[in-house]
Amino acid sequence: MSAPFIIIAIDGGAASGKSSSSRILAERFNLLHVDTGSFYRHITSELLRRNIPHTDLAAIKAELPKLDFSTRLNGRSAQMLIALQPAGDEIRDQRVNEHVAHYAAVPEVREKLIGYQRDQVNVAKQHGFRGLVMEGRDIGSKIFPAADFRFFMFADPVERAKRRAAEGRQDAIGQRDTIDRHRLDASAQGAIAVDSTYLTLEQVVDQMASLIRAKLE
Ligand code: DC
C-alpha cells in the first residue's frame, strides 16, 4: 500500500522562521512547499499594478473574478500564476510589504484564495509528492483544520526584526502583525507551538521533523 498523503500546516508571523522551516521539511519528507504569503503578495502586486487601492472594495470585488490563477512548480515550491504570469521580485519589496496586510484583510480576497489553496493537494498528488507543507496565517485554523500536523511558530519581535535586517530587507513586521493578528490567534488554538527565538534553524526543523517522524513511523 502506498504511504498516506500528509498535510503539514505552519502558521506564524513575519520572520517567525516558517518559510525556512517549511522549505527544509519539504526537502526531507518529499513534500510540495506552498507559501501562501506569496499568493497574497502576488495578488497585492497585481491589484496595485491595476491601480486598485485596498480601500476601494467595489473595485476589488469587480476585479477578482478577472484574476485567473494557475500553478507551476519552481523546484519543490508551488508558484502561483495570475493570467499565466509568475510574480516578480517586487512582491518582497517595501511597497508590497506595506500594502499586503490590507489586501489580505479583504474577505473577498481571502475567499477567492480558499479553493486555490486547497487545490494544491491535487497539484502535489499530480507531481508525485508524498504530501504538502503549507505556510501562512490561517492554514491550520481555516484552510486545513484537519491537517496531520499543525504548527504555530513565533519568535521575539526584536529577533525577527534582526532576521529581516540580516536578509537586507526592510519589513514593517510590527505593523503587519497588528493587522494580521486575529487570524494568527485563531491558528494557535490546538496547534503545536514552536518558539524559534533562541533556536537555530536546524534545531527548529529537527524538533518539528522528529514529531512528524514519530507519528509517521
Ligand atoms: O508570510 P508573509 O509575510 O509573506 O505574508 C504576507 C502577508 O499575507 C501578511 O501580511 C499576512 C498575509 N497572509 C494572510 O493573511 N494569510 C495567509 N495564509 C498568508 C499570508
Boltz pocket constraint, residues with backbone or C-beta under 6 A from the ligand:
constraints:
  - pocket:
      binder: B
      contacts: [[A, 12], [A, 13], [A, 14], [A, 15], [A, 36], [A, 37], [A, 38], [A, 40], [A, 41], [A, 97], [A, 100], [A, 101], [A, 104], [A, 105], [A, 135], [A, 136], [A, 137], [A, 138], [A, 139], [A, 176], [A, 180], [A, 183]]
      max_distance: 6.0
